[in-house]
Amino acid sequence: MSTQQADAPHLSEDDRARIIEMAWEDRTPFEAIDAQFALSEQAVIQLMRRELKPNSFRRWRKRVNGRKTKHLQLRSKTVQRGYCPTQYKHR
């Protein structure tokens, strides 16, 4: 078993790919990732550090650091969704 699997044994490769995708999305809060995959913000950061290239990880951290839309407590109370309404349109 790899270190990656030991850290998050309940996550399939597809789950890890979806978490990375959600983490990059500006309007998906960490709480939505926690609700869906039972991963705290710190666990998501660790997963991103492990899965991304170092420069990509630094770029991601700079992007999400302090971003209001990534944290429910900083987000406007009028926003009641975890993702953009146009995000999951059928193609």
Backbone as JSON Lines, residues from 0, in Angstrom:
{"i":0,"aa":"M","n":[0.85,-1.19,0.0],"ca":[0.0,0.0,0.0],"c":[0.89,1.24,0.0]}
{"i":1,"aa":"S","n":[0.6,2.15,-0.88],"ca":[1.41,3.37,-0.97],"c":[1.08,4.31,0.18]}
{"i":2,"aa":"T","n":[1.94,5.3,0.39],"ca":[1.7,6.31,1.42],"c":[0.39,7.03,1.15]}
{"i":3,"aa":"Q","n":[0.15,7.31,-0.11],"ca":[-1.06,8.02,-0.52],"c":[-2.29,7.23,-0.08]}
{"i":4,"aa":"Q","n":[-2.3,5.91,-0.31],"ca":[-3.44,5.1,0.07],"c":[-3.53,4.96,1.58]}
{"i":5,"aa":"A","n":[-2.41,4.93,2.27],"ca":[-2.42,4.82,3.72],"c":[-3.02,6.07,4.36]}
{"i":6,"aa":"D","n":[-2.77,7.25,3.77],"ca":[-3.3,8.49,4.31],"c":[-4.81,8.62,4.11]}
{"i":7,"aa":"A","n":[-5.32,8.09,3.02],"ca":[-6.74,8.21,2.7],"c":[-7.22,6.9,2.08]}
{"i":8,"aa":"P","n":[-7.34,5.83,2.89],"ca":[-7.67,4.53,2.33],"c":[-9.07,4.46,1.73]}
{"i":9,"aa":"H","n":[-9.95,5.34,2.14],"ca":[-11.32,5.31,1.66],"c":[-11.5,6.02,0.32]}
{"i":10,"aa":"L","n":[-10.45,6.6,-0.21],"ca":[-10.57,7.37,-1.45],"c":[-10.04,6.59,-2.65]}
{"i":11,"aa":"S","n":[-10.89,6.46,-3.65],"ca":[-10.45,5.85,-4.9],"c":[-9.7,6.89,-5.71]}
{"i":12,"aa":"E","n":[-9.11,6.46,-6.79],"ca":[-8.41,7.4,-7.67],"c":[-9.4,8.42,-8.24]}
{"i":13,"aa":"D","n":[-10.6,7.96,-8.59],"ca":[-11.64,8.87,-9.09],"c":[-12.03,9.91,-8.03]}
{"i":14,"aa":"D","n":[-12.13,9.45,-6.77],"ca":[-12.46,10.39,-5.68],"c":[-11.36,11.44,-5.53]}
{"i":15,"aa":"R","n":[-10.12,11.0,-5.56],"ca":[-9.01,11.95,-5.43],"c":[-9.02,12.96,-6.57]}
{"i":16,"aa":"A","n":[-9.31,12.49,-7.79],"ca":[-9.37,13.4,-8.94],"c":[-10.51,14.41,-8.76]}
{"i":17,"aa":"R","n":[-11.65,13.95,-8.24],"ca":[-12.79,14.86,-8.03],"c":[-12.48,15.87,-6.93]}
{"i":18,"aa":"I","n":[-11.8,15.44,-5.87],"ca":[-11.43,16.36,-4.79],"c":[-10.49,17.44,-5.33]}
{"i":19,"aa":"I","n":[-9.53,17.05,-6.14],"ca":[-8.6,18.03,-6.73],"c":[-9.38,19.01,-7.6]}
{"i":20,"aa":"E","n":[-10.31,18.5,-8.39],"ca":[-11.13,19.37,-9.24],"c":[-11.94,20.35,-8.38]}
{"i":21,"aa":"M","n":[-12.57,19.84,-7.32],"ca":[-13.37,20.7,-6.44],"c":[-12.49,21.73,-5.74]}
{"i":22,"aa":"A","n":[-11.29,21.32,-5.35],"ca":[-10.39,22.24,-4.66],"c":[-9.96,23.39,-5.57]}
{"i":23,"aa":"W","n":[-9.8,23.13,-6.86],"ca":[-9.42,24.18,-7.81],"c":[-10.58,25.1,-8.12]}
{"i":24,"aa":"E","n":[-11.82,24.62,-7.98],"ca":[-12.99,25.45,-8.31],"c":[-13.12,26.59,-7.31]}
{"i":25,"aa":"D","n":[-13.28,27.78,-7.8],"ca":[-13.35,28.96,-6.94],"c":[-14.57,28.96,-6.03]}
{"i":26,"aa":"R","n":[-15.69,28.48,-6.5],"ca":[-16.94,28.6,-5.75],"c":[-17.31,27.36,-4.95]}
{"i":27,"aa":"T","n":[-16.46,26.37,-4.91],"ca":[-16.73,25.18,-4.12],"c":[-16.01,25.3,-2.78]}
{"i":28,"aa":"P","n":[-16.76,25.44,-1.69],"ca":[-16.11,25.61,-0.38],"c":[-15.5,24.31,0.13]}
{"i":29,"aa":"F","n":[-14.53,24.44,1.0],"ca":[-13.91,23.26,1.61],"c":[-14.95,22.44,2.36]}
{"i":30,"aa":"E","n":[-15.97,23.1,2.9],"ca":[-17.01,22.39,3.64],"c":[-17.78,21.44,2.74]}
{"i":31,"aa":"A","n":[-17.93,21.78,1.45],"ca":[-18.61,20.88,0.51],"c":[-17.76,19.62,0.27]}
{"i":32,"aa":"I","n":[-16.45,19.79,0.21],"ca":[-15.56,18.64,0.06],"c":[-15.64,17.78,1.32]}
{"i":33,"aa":"D","n":[-15.67,18.42,2.48],"ca":[-15.77,17.7,3.74],"c":[-17.08,16.92,3.82]}
{"i":34,"aa":"A","n":[-18.18,17.53,3.41],"ca":[-19.48,16.87,3.47],"c":[-19.53,15.66,2.53]}
{"i":35,"aa":"Q","n":[-18.92,15.78,1.37],"ca":[-19.0,14.71,0.37],"c":[-17.96,13.62,0.59]}
{"i":36,"aa":"F","n":[-16.77,13.98,1.05],"ca":[-15.67,13.01,1.13],"c":[-15.1,12.84,2.54]}
{"i":37,"aa":"A","n":[-15.64,13.55,3.53],"ca":[-15.16,13.46,4.92],"c":[-13.68,13.82,5.03]}
{"i":38,"aa":"L","n":[-13.27,14.88,4.32],"ca":[-11.9,15.39,4.39],"c":[-11.93,16.83,4.87]}
{"i":39,"aa":"S","n":[-11.19,17.11,5.92],"ca":[-11.09,18.48,6.42],"c":[-10.29,19.34,5.45]}
{"i":40,"aa":"E","n":[-10.31,20.63,5.67],"ca":[-9.52,21.54,4.84],"c":[-8.05,21.16,4.89]}
{"i":41,"aa":"Q","n":[-7.55,20.84,6.09],"ca":[-6.14,20.46,6.24],"c":[-5.83,19.18,5.46]}
{"i":42,"aa":"A","n":[-6.76,18.22,5.47],"ca":[-6.55,16.98,4.72],"c":[-6.55,17.24,3.21]}
{"i":43,"aa":"V","n":[-7.39,18.18,2.76],"ca":[-7.4,18.55,1.34],"c":[-6.07,19.19,0.96]}
{"i":44,"aa":"I","n":[-5.56,20.05,1.83],"ca":[-4.26,20.69,1.57],"c":[-3.17,19.63,1.47]}
{"i":45,"aa":"Q","n":[-3.18,18.66,2.37],"ca":[-2.18,17.58,2.32],"c":[-2.31,16.77,1.04]}
{"i":46,"aa":"L","n":[-3.55,16.46,0.65],"ca":[-3.77,15.71,-0.59],"c":[-3.26,16.5,-1.79]}
{"i":47,"aa":"M","n":[-3.56,17.79,-1.82],"ca":[-3.12,18.63,-2.94],"c":[-1.59,18.7,-2.97]}
{"i":48,"aa":"R","n":[-0.96,18.82,-1.82],"ca":[0.51,18.87,-1.76],"c":[1.11,17.58,-2.32]}
{"i":49,"aa":"R","n":[0.48,16.47,-1.99],"ca":[0.97,15.17,-2.42],"c":[0.72,14.92,-3.92]}
{"i":50,"aa":"E","n":[-0.42,15.37,-4.43],"ca":[-0.83,15.03,-5.8],"c":[-0.34,16.02,-6.86]}
{"i":51,"aa":"L","n":[-0.16,17.28,-6.49],"ca":[0.22,18.29,-7.48],"c":[1.73,18.46,-7.55]}
{"i":52,"aa":"K","n":[2.2,18.97,-8.67],"ca":[3.6,19.37,-8.77],"c":[3.82,20.54,-7.82]}
{"i":53,"aa":"P","n":[5.04,20.7,-7.29],"ca":[5.29,21.77,-6.31],"c":[4.85,23.16,-6.77]}
{"i":54,"aa":"N","n":[5.12,23.51,-8.01],"ca":[4.73,24.84,-8.49],"c":[3.21,24.97,-8.6]}
{"i":55,"aa":"S","n":[2.55,23.9,-9.03],"ca":[1.09,23.91,-9.12],"c":[0.48,24.03,-7.73]}
{"i":56,"aa":"F","n":[1.06,23.34,-6.75],"ca":[0.55,23.44,-5.38],"c":[0.69,24.87,-4.86]}
{"i":57,"aa":"R","n":[1.84,25.48,-5.08],"ca":[2.04,26.86,-4.61],"c":[1.04,27.81,-5.28]}
{"i":58,"aa":"R","n":[0.81,27.61,-6.57],"ca":[-0.15,28.45,-7.3],"c":[-1.56,28.26,-6.73]}
{"i":59,"aa":"W","n":[-1.93,27.02,-6.44],"ca":[-3.25,26.73,-5.87],"c":[-3.39,27.37,-4.48]}
{"i":60,"aa":"R","n":[-2.37,27.22,-3.63],"ca":[-2.44,27.79,-2.28],"c":[-2.57,29.3,-2.34]}
{"i":61,"aa":"K","n":[-1.82,29.93,-3.23],"ca":[-1.91,31.38,-3.37],"c":[-3.31,31.78,-3.82]}
{"i":62,"aa":"R","n":[-3.9,30.99,-4.7],"ca":[-5.22,31.29,-5.24],"c":[-6.32,31.16,-4.18]}
{"i":63,"aa":"V","n":[-6.27,30.11,-3.36],"ca":[-7.36,29.88,-2.41],"c":[-7.15,30.56,-1.06]}
{"i":64,"aa":"N","n":[-5.95,31.0,-0.78],"ca":[-5.67,31.6,0.52],"c":[-6.5,32.87,0.73]}
{"i":65,"aa":"G","n":[-7.39,32.83,1.69],"ca":[-8.22,33.99,2.02],"c":[-9.38,34.23,1.09]}
{"i":66,"aa":"R","n":[-9.59,33.35,0.11],"ca":[-10.69,33.51,-0.84],"c":[-12.02,33.27,-0.12]}
{"i":67,"aa":"K","n":[-12.89,34.25,-0.16],"ca":[-14.16,34.16,0.56],"c":[-15.03,33.0,0.1]}
{"i":68,"aa":"T","n":[-14.99,32.69,-1.17],"ca":[-15.87,31.65,-1.69],"c":[-15.42,30.24,-1.31]}
{"i":69,"aa":"K","n":[-14.21,30.07,-0.79],"ca":[-13.73,28.75,-0.4],"c":[-14.04,28.42,1.05]}
{"i":70,"aa":"H","n":[-14.6,29.36,1.8],"ca":[-14.9,29.14,3.21],"c":[-16.31,29.64,3.49]}
{"i":71,"aa":"L","n":[-17.17,28.76,3.97],"ca":[-18.56,29.14,4.22],"c":[-18.68,30.29,5.21]}
{"i":72,"aa":"Q","n":[-17.81,30.34,6.21],"ca":[-17.91,31.4,7.22],"c":[-17.59,32.77,6.65]}
{"i":73,"aa":"L","n":[-16.8,32.84,5.6],"ca":[-16.46,34.11,4.98],"c":[-17.42,34.48,3.86]}
{"i":74,"aa":"R","n":[-18.19,33.54,3.42],"ca":[-19.09,33.7,2.27],"c":[-20.34,34.47,2.67]}
{"i":75,"aa":"S","n":[-20.91,35.16,1.72],"ca":[-22.16,35.88,1.94],"c":[-23.25,34.89,2.36]}
{"i":76,"aa":"K","n":[-24.08,35.27,3.31],"ca":[-25.16,34.41,3.8],"c":[-26.22,34.16,2.73]}
{"i":77,"aa":"T","n":[-26.25,34.99,1.69],"ca":[-27.26,34.82,0.64],"c":[-26.92,33.68,-0.31]}
{"i":78,"aa":"V","n":[-25.68,33.21,-0.3],"ca":[-25.28,32.1,-1.17],"c":[-25.56,30.8,-0.43]}
{"i":79,"aa":"Q","n":[-26.46,30.0,-0.97],"ca":[-26.88,28.77,-0.3],"c":[-26.45,27.5,-1.04]}
{"i":80,"aa":"R","n":[-25.57,27.63,-2.02],"ca":[-25.17,26.47,-2.81],"c":[-23.67,26.22,-2.63]}
{"i":81,"aa":"G","n":[-23.25,25.03,-3.02],"ca":[-21.84,24.66,-2.91],"c":[-21.09,24.79,-4.21]}
{"i":82,"aa":"Y","n":[-21.82,25.1,-5.28],"ca":[-21.17,25.22,-6.58],"c":[-21.96,26.17,-7.47]}
{"i":83,"aa":"C","n":[-21.36,26.6,-8.54],"ca":[-21.98,27.53,-9.47],"c":[-23.15,26.83,-10.17]}
{"i":84,"aa":"P","n":[-24.3,27.51,-10.34],"ca":[-25.46,26.88,-10.97],"c":[-25.2,26.39,-12.41]}
{"i":85,"aa":"T","n":[-24.26,27.0,-13.09],"ca":[-23.98,26.58,-14.47],"c":[-22.9,25.51,-14.55]}
{"i":86,"aa":"Q","n":[-22.38,25.1,-13.41],"ca":[-21.24,24.19,-13.38],"c":[-21.57,22.8,-13.91]}
{"i":87,"aa":"Y","n":[-22.72,22.26,-13.6],"ca":[-23.03,20.88,-13.94],"c":[-24.08,20.76,-15.03]}
{"i":88,"aa":"K","n":[-24.06,21.65,-15.99],"ca":[-24.98,21.56,-17.12],"c":[-24.63,20.33,-17.96]}
{"i":89,"aa":"H","n":[-25.67,19.7,-18.47],"ca":[-25.44,18.56,-19.37],"c":[-24.91,19.07,-20.7]}
{"i":90,"aa":"R","n":[-23.95,18.38,-21.22],"ca":[-23.35,18.82,-22.49],"c":[-23.82,17.98,-23.63]}
